[in-house]
Amino acid sequence: MAYTSEIDKLEARFRDNPKGRNFAPLADAYRKAGLIDNAIDLCQNGLKLHPDYVSAYIVYARCLVDKKDDAAALGVFTQVLGLDGENIIALRGLAELAERNGKYGEEVQWLSRLLNADPMNGDAAEALARAKGKAAAAPEVATTPMAKPDFAVEHEEPVATSLSAAAAPSGTSRTSRTRSASTPTRTPRQRRTDWRFRKTLS
């Protein structure tokens, strides 16, 4: 298997620090190797310890997409936007889910929001043009209620950011957002690790 050696390495790192953030890269490696259930278990347990870990939510959402659990994936991508309202991966994921379910109007809204966050994204601009054409040609499919993830993340303090406000598709111009004061401060080493891992997800 192509990913066996990488998985072995990541499993060793996880065993060395099972309460750290190494679960997310390991879960992503499991996902790529087709071990979706293993990846989901890791994400669910790890996010209970690190409820602010955006990259782990991205991996978790992609696992749900791979399982074709679109409603649950929608919920997790929305949680990402509650932590990072301009997260390009989450916005693209939501647009793809909308397209897959024939909700072209929603796809237009998510892609418009993505372009507000990343105006130089040529792929998103092309996808938006296609989505507008499909939205004009086809009737909109009824919106499916968003499913909650099948695990609960407990926060020690209430999170100030409103999920509904952060997740609502909007075509308005880009505005600045301030992260919640309750978000734990990460060490420089954690920030470097998160940056490197996010590069592999983009």
Secondary structure, 3 states (H helix, E strand, C coil): CCCHHHHHHHHHHHHHCCCCCCHHHHHHHHHHCCCHHHHHHHHHHHHHHCCCCHHHHHHHHHHHHHCCCHHHHHHHHHHHHHHCCCCHHHHHHHHHHHHHCCCHHHHHHHHHHHHHHCCCCHHHHHHHHHHHHHHHHCCCCCCCCCCCCCCCCCCCCCCCCCHHHHHCCCCCCCCCCCCCCCCCCCCHHHHHHHHHHHHHHC
